[in-house]
Amino acid sequence: MSTPKLELVSHLLCPYVQRAVITLLEKDIPHERTYIDLSNKPDWFRQISPLGKVPLLKVDEEVLFESAVICEYLNEITPSSLHPADPLQKAKHRSWIEFGSNILNSIAGFYNAPDQESFEQKRNELTNKFIWIESSLSDRGYFAGGTFSLVDGVYGTIFRYFDIFDTIKDFGVFDNTPKVKEWRQLLQTRPSIQRAVTEDYAEHLLIFLQQRKSYLSTLI
Ligand SMILES: N[C@@H](CCC(=O)N[C@@H](CS)C(=O)NCC(=O)O)C(=O)O
């Protein structure tokens, strides 16, 4: 199958966009990226985005939405797979990808928490979610061991938040999850994960966190 013309409609900070970028980079797929301002959505974007969300993938004249769908499509139109072949293992990877989206909700709760009490609640929620992952991780290497999979990309974008949170304070979220800690370090070295954001990502994220006017903002 020849690769169609691909354009990823993106936002500088969006972790779901990063999932798609990581897949594009892992699979070495030529594409264009267009960044939009979600606080001032262009009309052309509103007209093609059914949920008003990024990422969107324009495929020639067609439009795909939802990061999971986009990643699966990109994975399928190119050789080799970023999923295990075994149906049960593949389904498990998809479950943990979904869990990753749920963690992103907890992360949003963490940086938006208005006071110390709700902040602590969200910190504990995150700690407990990583304890769940600890029990599903392989003993060494990537999620499934030796091979990088879509699920690894998802968690690479999650850990990127903690790279910035760590510059504010050590919140101890990974204190009881040694395998997750090692996995996080390994993912930091993966070129597709490093290159899934622009060079000024950290600056933008810090400004975004300051603007929350949340408990975390007061610690910055
Ligand atoms: N389930 C969606 C979630 C995408 C999503 O939440 N994108 C956010 C940015 S990270 C968005 O576009 N929000 C719309 C807005 O802020 O108005 C996916 O996996 O693609």
The ligand as a Gaussian input file, in Angstrom:
#p B3LYP/6-31G(d) Opt

LIG

0 1
 N       -9.691000      10.787000      23.530000
 C       -8.990000      11.796000      22.778000
 C       -8.508000      12.861000      23.725000
 C       -7.873000      14.036000      22.980000
 C       -7.858000      15.284000      23.841000
 O       -8.371000      15.312000      24.972000
 N       -7.249000      16.351000      23.304000
 C       -7.269000      17.621000      24.020000
 C       -5.904000      18.258000      24.055000
 S       -4.713000      17.239000      24.873000
 C       -8.180000      18.582000      23.263000
 O       -8.088000      18.703000      22.063000
 N       -9.055000      19.260000      24.002000
 C       -9.984000      20.181000      23.419000
 C       -9.962000      21.520000      24.057000
 O       -9.046000      21.797000      24.862000
 O      -10.842000      22.302000      23.747000
 C       -7.835000      11.158000      22.006000
 O       -7.351000      10.106000      22.458000
 O       -7.466000      11.672000      20.937000

